[in-house]
Amino acid sequence: MKSADCPVCDGLVELDEKTVTGELIECRDYGTELEVVELDPPKVEEAPQEEEDWGQ
Ligand SMILES: [Zn+2]
């Protein structure tokens, strides 16, 4: 099982063997949505939260 460091909570997020780049996965902490940006080595970034209002 691959795993990557969560940039939000510094925890480990597990990647499924079938996970591909660009896939959205959920961190276990607060249900943070993460996007897989690299697979070797595995790296994830926080996905944009569409429901939040960035205009403020
Ligand atoms: Zn996290």
N, CA, C, O and the ligand as a Tripos MOL2 file, in Angstrom:
@<TRIPOS>MOLECULE
protein
  225   223    57     0     0
PROTEIN
NO_CHARGES

@<TRIPOS>ATOM
      1 N           0.8430   -1.2010    0.0000 N.3       1 MET1
      2 CA          0.0000    0.0000    0.0000 C.3       1 MET1
      3 C           0.8720    1.2410    0.0000 C.2       1 MET1
      4 O           1.7280    1.4080    0.8680 O.2       1 MET1
      5 N           0.6520    2.1110   -0.9770 N.am      2 LYS2
      6 CA          1.3930    3.3640   -1.0080 C.3       2 LYS2
      7 C           0.7440    4.3630   -0.0660 C.2       2 LYS2
      8 O          -0.4490    4.2800    0.2270 O.2       2 LYS2
      9 N           1.5450    5.3070    0.4010 N.am      3 SER3
     10 CA          0.9790    6.3610    1.2250 C.3       3 SER3
     11 C           1.7210    7.6560    0.9570 C.2       3 SER3
     12 O           2.8790    7.6500    0.5420 O.2       3 SER3
     13 N           1.0420    8.7640    1.1990 N.am      4 ALA4
     14 CA          1.6240   10.0760    0.9810 C.3       4 ALA4
     15 C           1.3920   10.9370    2.2150 C.2       4 ALA4
     16 O           0.4960   10.6650    3.0130 O.2       4 ALA4
     17 N           2.2060   11.9780    2.3630 N.am      5 ASP5
     18 CA          2.0260   12.8940    3.4850 C.3       5 ASP5
     19 C           0.9070   13.8830    3.1710 C.2       5 ASP5
     20 O           0.9150   14.5290    2.1230 O.2       5 ASP5
     21 N          -0.0290   13.9910    4.0630 N.am      6 CYS6
     22 CA         -1.1030   14.9580    3.8960 C.3       6 CYS6
     23 C          -0.5760   16.3540    4.2260 C.2       6 CYS6
     24 O          -0.0490   16.5760    5.3170 O.2       6 CYS6
     25 N          -0.7160   17.3050    3.2810 N.am      7 PRO7
     26 CA         -0.2180   18.6610    3.5100 C.3       7 PRO7
     27 C          -1.0910   19.4400    4.4810 C.2       7 PRO7
     28 O          -0.6930   20.5010    4.9610 O.2       7 PRO7
     29 N          -2.2550   18.9300    4.7680 N.am      8 VAL8
     30 CA         -3.1950   19.6500    5.6310 C.3       8 VAL8
     31 C          -2.9900   19.2830    7.1020 C.2       8 VAL8
     32 O          -2.9090   20.1620    7.9610 O.2       8 VAL8
     33 N          -2.9060   17.9900    7.3860 N.am      9 CYS9
     34 CA         -2.8280   17.5660    8.7860 C.3       9 CYS9
     35 C          -1.5160   16.8480    9.0980 C.2       9 CYS9
     36 O          -1.3270   16.3820   10.2220 O.2       9 CYS9
     37 N          -0.6010   16.7480    8.1170 N.am     10 ASP10
     38 CA          0.6790   16.0750    8.3140 C.3      10 ASP10
     39 C           0.5310   14.5980    8.6220 C.2      10 ASP10
     40 O           1.4700   13.9620    9.1010 O.2      10 ASP10
     41 N          -0.6270   14.0580    8.3520 N.am     11 GLY11
     42 CA         -0.8320   12.6360    8.5600 C.3      11 GLY11
     43 C          -0.5270   11.8700    7.2940 C.2      11 GLY11
     44 O          -0.1440   12.4490    6.2770 O.2      11 GLY11
     45 N          -0.6990   10.5720    7.3630 N.am     12 LEU12
     46 CA         -0.4790    9.7420    6.1930 C.3      12 LEU12
     47 C          -1.8060    9.4020    5.5390 C.2      12 LEU12
     48 O          -2.7580    8.9980    6.2070 O.2      12 LEU12
     49 N          -1.8570    9.5700    4.2260 N.am     13 VAL13
     50 CA         -3.0400    9.1340    3.4930 C.3      13 VAL13
     51 C          -2.6450    7.9390    2.6440 C.2      13 VAL13
     52 O          -1.6150    7.9510    1.9690 O.2      13 VAL13
     53 N          -3.4720    6.9150    2.6860 N.am     14 GLU14
     54 CA         -3.1630    5.7100    1.9380 C.3      14 GLU14
     55 C          -3.6980    5.8060    0.5200 C.2      14 GLU14
     56 O          -4.8180    6.2590    0.2850 O.2      14 GLU14
     57 N          -2.8760    5.3720   -0.4100 N.am     15 LEU15
     58 CA         -3.2850    5.3910   -1.8150 C.3      15 LEU15
     59 C          -3.5770    3.9710   -2.2730 C.2      15 LEU15
     60 O          -2.8000    3.0470   -2.0340 O.2      15 LEU15
     61 N          -4.6970    3.8250   -2.9270 N.am     16 ASP16
     62 CA         -5.0480    2.5350   -3.4960 C.3      16 ASP16
     63 C          -4.0730    2.2060   -4.6170 C.2      16 ASP16
     64 O          -3.5140    3.1070   -5.2420 O.2      16 ASP16
     65 N          -3.8720    0.9380   -4.8680 N.am     17 GLU17
     66 CA         -2.9510    0.5320   -5.9440 C.3      17 GLU17
     67 C          -3.4020    1.0340   -7.3010 C.2      17 GLU17
     68 O          -2.5940    1.2070   -8.2130 O.2      17 GLU17
     69 N          -4.6990    1.2670   -7.4250 N.am     18 LYS18
     70 CA         -5.2420    1.7060   -8.7100 C.3      18 LYS18
     71 C          -5.3330    3.2240   -8.8190 C.2      18 LYS18
     72 O          -5.8060    3.7580   -9.8220 O.2      18 LYS18
     73 N          -4.8720    3.9170   -7.7660 N.am     19 THR19
     74 CA         -4.9290    5.3780   -7.7700 C.3      19 THR19
     75 C          -4.0950    5.9470   -8.9180 C.2      19 THR19
     76 O          -2.9770    5.4990   -9.1750 O.2      19 THR19
     77 N          -4.6600    6.9370   -9.5990 N.am     20 VAL20
     78 CA         -3.9580    7.5660  -10.7090 C.3      20 VAL20
     79 C          -3.7640    9.0510  -10.4080 C.2      20 VAL20
     80 O          -4.4470    9.6190   -9.5550 O.2      20 VAL20
     81 N          -2.8180    9.6720  -11.1250 N.am     21 THR21
     82 CA         -2.5800   11.0980  -10.9610 C.3      21 THR21
     83 C          -3.8420   11.8930  -11.2860 C.2      21 THR21
     84 O          -4.5200   11.6310  -12.2790 O.2      21 THR21
     85 N          -4.1370   12.8520  -10.4450 N.am     22 GLY22
     86 CA         -5.3180   13.6750  -10.6550 C.3      22 GLY22
     87 C          -6.5390   13.1630   -9.9270 C.2      22 GLY22
     88 O          -7.5800   13.8200   -9.8990 O.2      22 GLY22
     89 N          -6.4100   11.9850   -9.3360 N.am     23 GLU23
     90 CA         -7.5450   11.4280   -8.6010 C.3      23 GLU23
     91 C          -7.7470   12.1680   -7.2840 C.2      23 GLU23
     92 O          -6.7900   12.5900   -6.6360 O.2      23 GLU23
     93 N          -8.9990   12.3140   -6.9090 N.am     24 LEU24
     94 CA         -9.3170   12.9630   -5.6470 C.3      24 LEU24
     95 C          -9.5470   11.9010   -4.5800 C.2      24 LEU24
     96 O         -10.3310   10.9690   -4.7580 O.2      24 LEU24
     97 N          -8.8430   12.0690   -3.4700 N.am     25 ILE25
     98 CA         -9.0410   11.1490   -2.3640 C.3      25 ILE25
     99 C          -9.3510   11.9530   -1.1190 C.2      25 ILE25
    100 O          -9.1440   13.1660   -1.0830 O.2      25 ILE25
    101 N          -9.8460   11.2760   -0.1030 N.am     26 GLU26
    102 CA        -10.2500   11.9710    1.0920 C.3      26 GLU26
    103 C          -9.3510   11.6070    2.2560 C.2      26 GLU26
    104 O          -9.1050   10.4320    2.5250 O.2      26 GLU26
    105 N          -8.8640   12.6260    2.9390 N.am     27 CYS27
    106 CA         -8.0700   12.3780    4.1330 C.3      27 CYS27
    107 C          -9.0100   12.0020    5.2680 C.2      27 CYS27
    108 O         -10.1610   12.4350    5.3130 O.2      27 CYS27
    109 N          -8.5060   11.2020    6.1680 N.am     28 ARG28
    110 CA         -9.3710   10.7180    7.2440 C.3      28 ARG28
    111 C          -9.6190   11.7620    8.3220 C.2      28 ARG28
    112 O         -10.5570   11.6220    9.1070 O.2      28 ARG28
    113 N          -8.7910   12.8110    8.3750 N.am     29 ASP29
    114 CA         -8.9110   13.7630    9.4940 C.3      29 ASP29
    115 C         -10.2550   14.4860    9.5320 C.2      29 ASP29
    116 O         -11.1020   14.2010   10.3780 O.2      29 ASP29
    117 N         -10.4350   15.4240    8.6060 N.am     30 TYR30
    118 CA        -11.6930   16.1740    8.5910 C.3      30 TYR30
    119 C         -12.4290   15.9340    7.2840 C.2      30 TYR30
    120 O         -13.3070   16.7120    6.9130 O.2      30 TYR30
    121 N         -12.0810   14.8720    6.5900 N.am     31 GLY31
    122 CA        -12.6860   14.6340    5.2980 C.3      31 GLY31
    123 C         -12.1420   15.5770    4.2540 C.2      31 GLY31
    124 O         -12.8060   15.8710    3.2600 O.2      31 GLY31
    125 N         -10.9210   16.0550    4.4840 N.am     32 THR32
    126 CA        -10.2940   16.9590    3.5350 C.3      32 THR32
    127 C         -10.1010   16.2800    2.1890 C.2      32 THR32
    128 O          -9.6420   15.1400    2.1170 O.2      32 THR32
    129 N         -10.4530   16.9840    1.1300 N.am     33 GLU33
    130 CA        -10.2910   16.4120   -0.1930 C.3      33 GLU33
    131 C          -8.8890   16.7210   -0.7090 C.2      33 GLU33
    132 O          -8.4400   17.8670   -0.6890 O.2      33 GLU33
    133 N          -8.2150   15.6800   -1.1660 N.am     34 LEU34
    134 CA         -6.8470   15.8140   -1.6490 C.3      34 LEU34
    135 C          -6.7500   15.3250   -3.0820 C.2      34 LEU34
    136 O          -7.4250   14.3780   -3.4840 O.2      34 LEU34
    137 N          -5.8880   16.0000   -3.8480 N.am     35 GLU35
    138 CA         -5.6740   15.5750   -5.2240 C.3      35 GLU35
    139 C          -4.3010   14.9380   -5.3400 C.2      35 GLU35
    140 O          -3.3090   15.4830   -4.8570 O.2      35 GLU35
    141 N          -4.2530   13.7810   -5.9840 N.am     36 VAL36
    142 CA         -2.9830   13.0970   -6.2050 C.3      36 VAL36
    143 C          -2.2450   13.8050   -7.3460 C.2      36 VAL36
    144 O          -2.7220   13.8320   -8.4810 O.2      36 VAL36
    145 N          -1.0820   14.3750   -7.0330 N.am     37 VAL37
    146 CA         -0.3390   15.1080   -8.0580 C.3      37 VAL37
    147 C           0.8700   14.3270   -8.5620 C.2      37 VAL37
    148 O           1.3720   14.5900   -9.6550 O.2      37 VAL37
    149 N           1.3390   13.3640   -7.7610 N.am     38 GLU38
    150 CA          2.4540   12.5240   -8.1980 C.3      38 GLU38
    151 C           2.2720   11.1280   -7.6370 C.2      38 GLU38
    152 O           1.6540   10.9480   -6.5880 O.2      38 GLU38
    153 N           2.8010   10.1540   -8.3260 N.am     39 LEU39
    154 CA          2.6680    8.7790   -7.8510 C.3      39 LEU39
    155 C           3.9930    8.1720   -7.4210 C.2      39 LEU39
    156 O           4.0200    7.2480   -6.6090 O.2      39 LEU39
    157 N           5.0800    8.6800   -7.9540 N.am     40 ASP40
    158 CA          6.3860    8.1080   -7.6310 C.3      40 ASP40
    159 C           7.4230    9.2120   -7.4570 C.2      40 ASP40
    160 O           8.0530    9.6070   -8.4380 O.2      40 ASP40
    161 N           7.6210    9.7210   -6.2470 N.am     41 PRO41
    162 CA          6.9590    9.2340   -5.0210 C.3      41 PRO41
    163 C           5.5610    9.8200   -4.8900 C.2      41 PRO41
    164 O           5.2630   10.8690   -5.4600 O.2      41 PRO41
    165 N           4.7140    9.1400   -4.1430 N.am     42 PRO42
    166 CA          3.3440    9.6210   -3.9790 C.3      42 PRO42
    167 C           3.3070   10.9930   -3.3150 C.2      42 PRO42
    168 O           3.9680   11.2260   -2.3030 O.2      42 PRO42
    169 N           2.5220   11.8970   -3.9030 N.am     43 LYS43
    170 CA          2.4000   13.2310   -3.3470 C.3      43 LYS43
    171 C           0.9750   13.7240   -3.5670 C.2      43 LYS43
    172 O           0.4030   13.5490   -4.6440 O.2      43 LYS43
    173 N           0.4150   14.3370   -2.5410 N.am     44 VAL44
    174 CA         -0.9450   14.8590   -2.6600 C.3      44 VAL44
    175 C          -0.9710   16.3250   -2.2620 C.2      44 VAL44
    176 O          -0.1480   16.7800   -1.4680 O.2      44 VAL44
    177 N          -1.9230   17.0540   -2.8190 N.am     45 GLU45
    178 CA         -2.1330   18.4460   -2.4610 C.3      45 GLU45
    179 C          -3.6010   18.6470   -2.1220 C.2      45 GLU45
    180 O          -4.4610   17.8740   -2.5450 O.2      45 GLU45
    181 N          -3.8780   19.7020   -1.3470 N.am     46 GLU46
    182 CA         -5.2550   19.9690   -0.9900 C.3      46 GLU46
    183 C          -6.0370   20.3620   -2.2370 C.2      46 GLU46
    184 O          -5.6210   21.2380   -2.9950 O.2      46 GLU46
    185 N          -7.1630   19.7110   -2.4350 N.am     47 ALA47
    186 CA         -7.9890   20.0150   -3.6050 C.3      47 ALA47
    187 C          -8.7820   21.2890   -3.3610 C.2      47 ALA47
    188 O          -9.1450   21.5870   -2.2220 O.2      47 ALA47
    189 N          -9.0520   22.0360   -4.4120 N.am     48 PRO48
    190 CA         -9.8500   23.2580   -4.2670 C.3      48 PRO48
    191 C         -11.2240   22.9410   -3.6940 C.2      48 PRO48
    192 O         -11.8790   21.9860   -4.1110 O.2      48 PRO48
    193 N         -11.6460   23.7470   -2.7410 N.am     49 GLN49
    194 CA        -12.9600   23.5410   -2.1410 C.3      49 GLN49
    195 C         -13.9610   24.4290   -2.8640 C.2      49 GLN49
    196 O         -14.0130   25.6380   -2.6390 O.2      49 GLN49
    197 N         -14.7480   23.8220   -3.7250 N.am     50 GLU50
    198 CA        -15.6420   24.6200   -4.5570 C.3      50 GLU50
    199 C         -16.7510   25.2980   -3.7680 C.2      50 GLU50
    200 O         -17.2750   26.3340   -4.1770 O.2      50 GLU50
    201 N         -17.1040   24.7050   -2.6340 N.am     51 GLU51
    202 CA        -18.2060   25.2920   -1.8820 C.3      51 GLU51
    203 C         -17.7840   26.5200   -1.0800 C.2      51 GLU51
    204 O         -18.6310   27.2500   -0.5640 O.2      51 GLU51
    205 N         -16.4940   26.7430   -0.9770 N.am     52 GLU52
    206 CA        -16.0400   27.9300   -0.2470 C.3      52 GLU52
    207 C         -16.0130   29.1350   -1.1600 C.2      52 GLU52
    208 O         -15.7660   29.0240   -2.3600 O.2      52 GLU52
    209 N         -16.2720   30.2890   -0.5670 N.am     53 ASP53
    210 CA        -16.2920   31.5280   -1.3330 C.3      53 ASP53
    211 C         -14.9280   32.1960   -1.2450 C.2      53 ASP53
    212 O         -14.5900   32.8240   -0.2410 O.2      53 ASP53
    213 N         -14.1490   32.0480   -2.3190 N.am     54 TRP54
    214 CA        -12.7940   32.6180   -2.3040 C.3      54 TRP54
    215 C         -12.8050   34.1090   -2.5930 C.2      54 TRP54
    216 O         -11.7720   34.7700   -2.4800 O.2      54 TRP54
    217 N         -13.9690   34.6500   -2.9680 N.am     55 GLY55
    218 CA        -14.0440   36.0560   -3.3360 C.3      55 GLY55
    219 C         -14.0100   37.0070   -2.1590 C.2      55 GLY55
    220 O         -13.8920   38.2190   -2.3390 O.2      55 GLY55
    221 N         -14.1120   36.4660   -0.9560 N.am     56 GLN56
    222 CA        -14.1470   37.3560    0.2040 C.3      56 GLN56
    223 C         -12.7600   37.7050    0.7050 C.2      56 GLN56
    224 O         -12.6230   38.4460    1.6780 O.2      56 GLN56
    225 ZN         -5.0220   15.1610    6.3420 Zn       57 ZN57
@<TRIPOS>BOND
     1     1     2 1
     2     2     3 1
     3     3     4 2
     4     3     5 am
     5     5     6 1
     6     6     7 1
     7     7     8 2
     8     7     9 am
     9     9    10 1
    10    10    11 1
    11    11    12 2
    12    11    13 am
    13    13    14 1
    14    14    15 1
    15    15    16 2
    16    15    17 am
    17    17    18 1
    18    18    19 1
    19    19    20 2
    20    19    21 am
    21    21    22 1
    22    22    23 1
    23    23    24 2
    24    23    25 am
    25    25    26 1
    26    26    27 1
    27    27    28 2
    28    27    29 am
    29    29    30 1
    30    30    31 1
    31    31    32 2
    32    31    33 am
    33    33    34 1
    34    34    35 1
    35    35    36 2
    36    35    37 am
    37    37    38 1
    38    38    39 1
    39    39    40 2
    40    39    41 am
    41    41    42 1
    42    42    43 1
    43    43    44 2
    44    43    45 am
    45    45    46 1
    46    46    47 1
    47    47    48 2
    48    47    49 am
    49    49    50 1
    50    50    51 1
    51    51    52 2
    52    51    53 am
    53    53    54 1
    54    54    55 1
    55    55    56 2
    56    55    57 am
    57    57    58 1
    58    58    59 1
    59    59    60 2
    60    59    61 am
    61    61    62 1
    62    62    63 1
    63    63    64 2
    64    63    65 am
    65    65    66 1
    66    66    67 1
    67    67    68 2
    68    67    69 am
    69    69    70 1
    70    70    71 1
    71    71    72 2
    72    71    73 am
    73    73    74 1
    74    74    75 1
    75    75    76 2
    76    75    77 am
    77    77    78 1
    78    78    79 1
    79    79    80 2
    80    79    81 am
    81    81    82 1
    82    82    83 1
    83    83    84 2
    84    83    85 am
    85    85    86 1
    86    86    87 1
    87    87    88 2
    88    87    89 am
    89    89    90 1
    90    90    91 1
    91    91    92 2
    92    91    93 am
    93    93    94 1
    94    94    95 1
    95    95    96 2
    96    95    97 am
    97    97    98 1
    98    98    99 1
    99    99   100 2
   100    99   101 am
   101   101   102 1
   102   102   103 1
   103   103   104 2
   104   103   105 am
   105   105   106 1
   106   106   107 1
   107   107   108 2
   108   107   109 am
   109   109   110 1
   110   110   111 1
   111   111   112 2
   112   111   113 am
   113   113   114 1
   114   114   115 1
   115   115   116 2
   116   115   117 am
   117   117   118 1
   118   118   119 1
   119   119   120 2
   120   119   121 am
   121   121   122 1
   122   122   123 1
   123   123   124 2
   124   123   125 am
   125   125   126 1
   126   126   127 1
   127   127   128 2
   128   127   129 am
   129   129   130 1
   130   130   131 1
   131   131   132 2
   132   131   133 am
   133   133   134 1
   134   134   135 1
   135   135   136 2
   136   135   137 am
   137   137   138 1
   138   138   139 1
   139   139   140 2
   140   139   141 am
   141   141   142 1
   142   142   143 1
   143   143   144 2
   144   143   145 am
   145   145   146 1
   146   146   147 1
   147   147   148 2
   148   147   149 am
   149   149   150 1
   150   150   151 1
   151   151   152 2
   152   151   153 am
   153   153   154 1
   154   154   155 1
   155   155   156 2
   156   155   157 am
   157   157   158 1
   158   158   159 1
   159   159   160 2
   160   159   161 am
   161   161   162 1
   162   162   163 1
   163   163   164 2
   164   163   165 am
   165   165   166 1
   166   166   167 1
   167   167   168 2
   168   167   169 am
   169   169   170 1
   170   170   171 1
   171   171   172 2
   172   171   173 am
   173   173   174 1
   174   174   175 1
   175   175   176 2
   176   175   177 am
   177   177   178 1
   178   178   179 1
   179   179   180 2
   180   179   181 am
   181   181   182 1
   182   182   183 1
   183   183   184 2
   184   183   185 am
   185   185   186 1
   186   186   187 1
   187   187   188 2
   188   187   189 am
   189   189   190 1
   190   190   191 1
   191   191   192 2
   192   191   193 am
   193   193   194 1
   194   194   195 1
   195   195   196 2
   196   195   197 am
   197   197   198 1
   198   198   199 1
   199   199   200 2
   200   199   201 am
   201   201   202 1
   202   202   203 1
   203   203   204 2
   204   203   205 am
   205   205   206 1
   206   206   207 1
   207   207   208 2
   208   207   209 am
   209   209   210 1
   210   210   211 1
   211   211   212 2
   212   211   213 am
   213   213   214 1
   214   214   215 1
   215   215   216 2
   216   215   217 am
   217   217   218 1
   218   218   219 1
   219   219   220 2
   220   219   221 am
   221   221   222 1
   222   222   223 1
   223   223   224 2
@<TRIPOS>SUBSTRUCTURE
     1 MET1         2 RESIDUE 1 A MET
     2 LYS2         6 RESIDUE 1 A LYS
     3 SER3        10 RESIDUE 1 A SER
     4 ALA4        14 RESIDUE 1 A ALA
     5 ASP5        18 RESIDUE 1 A ASP
     6 CYS6        22 RESIDUE 1 A CYS
     7 PRO7        26 RESIDUE 1 A PRO
     8 VAL8        30 RESIDUE 1 A VAL
     9 CYS9        34 RESIDUE 1 A CYS
    10 ASP10       38 RESIDUE 1 A ASP
    11 GLY11       42 RESIDUE 1 A GLY
    12 LEU12       46 RESIDUE 1 A LEU
    13 VAL13       50 RESIDUE 1 A VAL
    14 GLU14       54 RESIDUE 1 A GLU
    15 LEU15       58 RESIDUE 1 A LEU
    16 ASP16       62 RESIDUE 1 A ASP
    17 GLU17       66 RESIDUE 1 A GLU
    18 LYS18       70 RESIDUE 1 A LYS
    19 THR19       74 RESIDUE 1 A THR
    20 VAL20       78 RESIDUE 1 A VAL
    21 THR21       82 RESIDUE 1 A THR
    22 GLY22       86 RESIDUE 1 A GLY
    23 GLU23       90 RESIDUE 1 A GLU
    24 LEU24       94 RESIDUE 1 A LEU
    25 ILE25       98 RESIDUE 1 A ILE
    26 GLU26      102 RESIDUE 1 A GLU
    27 CYS27      106 RESIDUE 1 A CYS
    28 ARG28      110 RESIDUE 1 A ARG
    29 ASP29      114 RESIDUE 1 A ASP
    30 TYR30      118 RESIDUE 1 A TYR
    31 GLY31      122 RESIDUE 1 A GLY
    32 THR32      126 RESIDUE 1 A THR
    33 GLU33      130 RESIDUE 1 A GLU
    34 LEU34      134 RESIDUE 1 A LEU
    35 GLU35      138 RESIDUE 1 A GLU
    36 VAL36      142 RESIDUE 1 A VAL
    37 VAL37      146 RESIDUE 1 A VAL
    38 GLU38      150 RESIDUE 1 A GLU
    39 LEU39      154 RESIDUE 1 A LEU
    40 ASP40      158 RESIDUE 1 A ASP
    41 PRO41      162 RESIDUE 1 A PRO
    42 PRO42      166 RESIDUE 1 A PRO
    43 LYS43      170 RESIDUE 1 A LYS
    44 VAL44      174 RESIDUE 1 A VAL
    45 GLU45      178 RESIDUE 1 A GLU
    46 GLU46      182 RESIDUE 1 A GLU
    47 ALA47      186 RESIDUE 1 A ALA
    48 PRO48      190 RESIDUE 1 A PRO
    49 GLN49      194 RESIDUE 1 A GLN
    50 GLU50      198 RESIDUE 1 A GLU
    51 GLU51      202 RESIDUE 1 A GLU
    52 GLU52      206 RESIDUE 1 A GLU
    53 ASP53      210 RESIDUE 1 A ASP
    54 TRP54      214 RESIDUE 1 A TRP
    55 GLY55      218 RESIDUE 1 A GLY
    56 GLN56      222 RESIDUE 1 A GLN
    57 ZN57       225 GROUP 0 **** ****
